[in-house]
Amino acid sequence: MQSTTETPMGKVTTTLAIQNLIDQADAERGMIPIEQIRSVTLENVLVDTGATTLCLPKDVIARLGLRILKQVVVETATGISEARIFQDAKISLCGREGTFECLELPEGKTPLLGVIPMEALGIEVDLKNQRLKVLPDGPTETYLTIL
């Protein structure tokens, strides 16, 4: 179970485990030993409902060995700028897993968990209790919809 804590300013933070999906696939095919799968566990990841995607500092992306996907224009609190998007970050959060793109932050910045990964994993912010809430995924109720 991933822990979620409240910071002094009332912001929700969580622990996030991240693996390089390509390394995991290579290990499953016997191309590398399991011990060589690059992974990190990050404490105090800020759950940011104002962020679209997963955002990781440059040094974390380098440790994971993620490959660049594209360069994009992003809007931040300080204005419009360019950023790089990396691919194949497999995250584990609250007992759920998924693979996502991540936006590169400058080294030393706080990692952010945005709304796209949370929605895809069926996790939402419980603002009243300042924690993450895992939405139901069956058998009689589910967060997944096809309409």
C-alpha positions in Angstrom: 0.0 0.0 0.0 1.4 3.4 -1.0 1.4 5.9 1.8 -0.1 9.3 1.4 0.6 12.2 3.7 -0.5 15.8 4.2 2.2 18.4 4.1 2.1 21.5 6.3 0.5 23.6 3.5 -2.3 21.1 3.1 -1.0 19.6 -0.2 -1.2 15.9 -0.8 2.0 14.0 -1.3 2.6 10.3 -2.0 5.3 7.6 -2.6 5.7 6.6 -6.2 7.6 3.5 -7.5 8.8 3.9 -11.1 10.4 1.4 -13.5 11.8 1.6 -17.0 9.3 -0.5 -19.0 11.8 -1.4 -21.7 14.2 -2.8 -19.1 11.3 -4.8 -17.6 10.4 -6.2 -21.1 14.1 -7.0 -21.7 14.3 -8.9 -18.4 11.1 -10.9 -19.2 12.7 -11.9 -22.5 15.9 -13.0 -20.7 18.0 -10.2 -22.3 19.1 -8.7 -19.0 18.9 -9.9 -15.4 16.0 -8.7 -13.3 18.4 -6.9 -11.0 19.4 -4.6 -14.0 15.8 -3.2 -14.3 16.3 0.5 -13.6 13.8 1.8 -11.0 13.4 4.4 -8.4 11.1 5.0 -5.4 10.3 8.6 -4.8 9.0 9.9 -1.5 7.0 13.2 -1.2 5.8 13.3 -4.8 3.4 16.2 -5.0 -0.1 15.3 -6.2 -0.9 18.2 -8.5 -4.4 18.5 -10.0 -3.1 21.5 -11.9 -0.5 19.3 -13.8 -1.6 17.3 -16.8 0.9 14.4 -16.6 3.7 12.8 -14.6 6.6 15.3 -14.2 10.0 14.1 -13.1 13.3 15.9 -12.5 16.0 15.5 -15.1 18.3 13.4 -12.8 15.5 10.9 -12.0 14.8 10.5 -15.8 18.5 9.9 -16.3 18.6 7.2 -13.5 15.7 5.5 -15.1 17.3 5.6 -18.6 14.0 6.7 -20.2 14.0 7.6 -23.9 12.9 10.9 -25.2 9.7 11.0 -27.2 9.3 14.6 -28.2 9.8 18.2 -27.4 6.7 20.2 -26.5 5.5 23.7 -25.6 4.2 23.9 -22.0 2.4 26.5 -19.9 3.8 27.0 -16.4 3.2 29.5 -13.6 6.0 31.5 -15.1 4.8 31.5 -18.7 5.2 29.5 -21.9 8.4 27.4 -22.4 9.7 24.2 -24.0 10.1 20.9 -22.3 11.0 17.3 -23.2 8.6 14.4 -22.9 10.0 10.9 -22.2 8.3 7.6 -22.6 7.9 4.2 -20.9 7.8 5.2 -17.2 5.9 2.4 -15.5 4.5 3.6 -12.2 3.0 1.8 -9.2 0.7 3.7 -7.0 -1.9 2.5 -4.4 -1.6 -1.1 -5.7 -2.2 -0.1 -9.4 0.2 0.0 -12.2 0.4 1.8 -15.6 2.9 3.1 -18.1 3.0 6.8 -18.9 4.9 9.6 -20.6 6.6 12.0 -18.3 7.6 15.7 -18.7 11.2 16.6 -17.7 11.6 19.1 -14.9 14.9 20.8 -14.0 17.1 18.8 -11.7 16.2 19.2 -8.0 12.6 20.1 -8.6 9.8 18.3 -6.8 8.3 15.4 -8.8 4.6 15.9 -9.7 1.8 13.4 -10.3 -0.7 15.0 -12.6 -4.3 14.1 -13.5 -3.8 11.8 -16.5 -2.0 9.1 -14.7 -4.3 9.3 -11.7 -7.4 9.1 -13.9 -6.0 6.2 -15.9 -5.2 4.3 -12.7 -8.6 5.1 -11.1 -7.2 7.2 -8.3 -8.5 10.6 -7.2 -7.6 13.2 -4.6 -9.9 13.2 -1.6 -9.6 16.9 -0.7 -11.6 16.6 2.5 -9.2 14.1 4.0 -6.1 15.3 2.1 -5.3 11.8 0.7 -5.6 9.7 -2.4 -8.7 7.6 -2.9 -8.7 4.4 -5.0 -11.8 4.1 -7.1 -13.6 0.7 -7.4 -12.7 -1.5 -10.3 -15.3 -4.3 -10.1 -17.1 -6.6 -10.0 -20.3 -4.5 -9.5 -18.8 -1.0 -9.8 -15.9 0.4 -11.8 -14.1 3.7 -12.6 -13.6 2.5 -16.2 -16.3 3.7 -18.6 -17.2 3.0 -22.2 -20.2 5.1 -23.3 
